[in-house]
Amino acid sequence: MALKINSSNRINRRYLLFENETKKEIESFLIEYLGILGVAKANVFFIEKESKTILSINRKELENVRAAVELSNKNIKIKRVSGTLKGLNKK
């Protein structure tokens, strides 16, 4: 029997859509700017579909991850941010 988690105890996630970047590139600049502890706090997971890379992070760390993207020397842009995976495909 699986234990049920209350909705108040679940981790609220945000999903960031990157177009042509690979998992390795994104992971490297996140560790460079946030550090290992910052990446652990953000609870980072990668979802790769076709040529798109989706980054799943903790809602509270969204601003830190956005700052890390802006500070990176590479020309990496966040295409879209959503609270659901289905919301990333709109537009």
C-alpha positions in Angstrom: 0.0 0.0 0.0 1.4 3.3 -1.1 1.3 6.2 1.3 -0.6 9.2 0.2 1.0 12.7 0.4 -1.1 15.6 1.4 -1.3 18.3 -1.2 0.3 20.8 1.2 3.4 18.6 1.5 4.0 18.1 -2.2 6.8 19.9 -4.0 5.4 22.5 -6.3 7.3 22.5 -9.5 7.9 24.8 -12.4 8.9 23.6 -15.9 11.4 25.6 -18.0 11.5 25.0 -21.7 14.9 25.3 -23.5 15.0 24.9 -27.3 18.4 23.6 -28.5 20.4 23.2 -25.4 21.6 19.8 -24.1 21.3 18.4 -20.6 25.1 18.6 -20.2 25.2 22.4 -21.1 22.4 23.3 -18.8 23.7 21.2 -15.9 27.2 22.7 -16.2 26.1 26.3 -16.0 23.7 25.6 -13.1 26.5 23.9 -11.1 28.9 26.8 -12.0 26.5 29.6 -10.8 24.4 27.9 -8.1 26.8 25.3 -6.8 26.0 21.8 -5.8 23.9 22.9 -2.8 21.9 25.3 -4.9 21.1 22.6 -7.5 20.1 20.3 -4.7 17.7 23.0 -3.3 16.2 23.5 -6.7 15.6 19.7 -7.0 16.5 19.7 -10.7 15.1 17.0 -13.0 15.6 16.9 -16.8 12.9 15.8 -19.3 14.1 15.5 -22.9 11.6 15.4 -25.8 12.7 15.6 -29.4 14.9 18.6 -29.8 13.5 20.2 -26.6 15.0 20.0 -23.1 12.7 20.6 -20.2 14.0 21.5 -16.8 11.8 20.7 -13.7 12.7 22.7 -10.6 11.3 23.6 -7.2 9.0 26.7 -7.4 10.9 28.5 -4.7 14.2 28.4 -6.6 12.8 29.8 -9.9 14.4 33.2 -9.5 17.9 31.7 -8.7 17.8 29.5 -11.7 16.7 32.4 -14.0 19.6 34.4 -12.6 22.0 31.6 -13.3 20.8 31.5 -16.9 21.3 35.2 -17.4 24.8 35.1 -15.8 26.0 32.3 -18.1 28.4 33.3 -20.9 26.6 31.1 -23.4 23.7 32.4 -25.4 21.0 30.3 -23.5 17.5 31.5 -23.4 14.5 30.2 -21.5 11.7 29.9 -24.1 8.8 29.4 -21.7 8.0 28.8 -18.0 4.9 26.9 -16.9 3.4 25.2 -13.8 2.4 22.1 -15.9 4.0 20.1 -18.7 0.8 20.6 -20.8 1.1 24.4 -20.4 4.6 24.4 -22.1 3.1 23.2 -25.4 0.6 26.0 -25.7 1.2 28.6 -28.4 
